[in-house]
């Protein structure tokens, strides 16, 4: 920039202009040159963005494509013109110290803000590496990045204020010791959310994509997002319930992850047999079973054999039809088996088909399903 300054002075002096005009024109020319240099630097940087993006897509690894994405690169390009202006300011405004100092502070503030924004954008790019399901380690990293962004914004605010008032940032940080209690109160939800999020992820209690049931909050659906302060659950009616991580840690909730990871889904159903319909069978049963004299025993064995042959029932899992403790409303007969399906709709339909058959077959063995009749007086 000094060479350009000398060259401009020589040209203007050769034009026989007065010293005052030379100073004014030289200053204007230097300002225009500085603006042009900053604009060219910014334009050149933006032209390189598509090349870098295409280069990252050609590499076999995914981390460079996720972290060096177009959004991050374009945010970084906005810093380049300010850096150029910062470098040429001493030469352009060498004879105007007040203007030089003011513009230098404004440029430094702009660089600080844009650098902070670029780092935050870069940190947000880590979620691109998660894939379909966020693991516990990735969720911990996600929570840590949330805290890092808060700390970074806080530090950036301190630096901006120190630049504006021309004070050392360490002096301001030292003076904030008395305000630490206020800051703790202001960010108490964030701190609690971080601790709760670490407990949730370190113990693998919940992750994005899990189905959870939290009756106290009316949540029964898929976890869509876990942040420092909120856990978003989309219910099966597409309503979204937002709860805090602290609520999940302090209370109790049901996670259906184990069922989803296994092949089958357990089914437990009951029907109640009228005691008066249980009797000794003196002849072969309608289905040809022999070797037992009680119709309820024959019925239980028949239902277990029928379930074992059902195409939707897992053969390697428990298949059991057994009695429970007697009740005033009949003898409970419990059906325990596993279905080879996960989705709610086919699961419920198959159970309905099985239990309808169980109710109908009870009649064939002379059994009556207990029910309370309303008698009008």
Secondary structure, DSSP 8 states (H G I E B T S, - for coil): -HHHHHHHHHHHHHTT--HHHHHHHHHHHHHHHHHHHHHHHHHHHHHHHHHHHHHHHHSS-SHHHHHT-HHHHHHHHHHHHHHHHHHHHHHHTTT-HHHHHHHHHHHHHHHHHHHHHHHHHHHHGGGGGS-SS--HHHHHHHHHHHHHHHHHHHHHHHHHHHHHHT--HHHHHHHGGGGHHHHHHHTHHHHHHHHHHHHHHHTT---TT-EEEEGGGTEEEEEEEE-SS-EEEEETTS-EEEE-HHHHHHS--EE-HHHHHSS-EEEEEEEEE-GGG--B-SS--TT---S--BHHHHHHHHHHHHHHT-TTB-TTS--EEEE---BTTBEEEEEEEEES---HHHHHHHHHHHHHHHHHHHHHTT--B--------
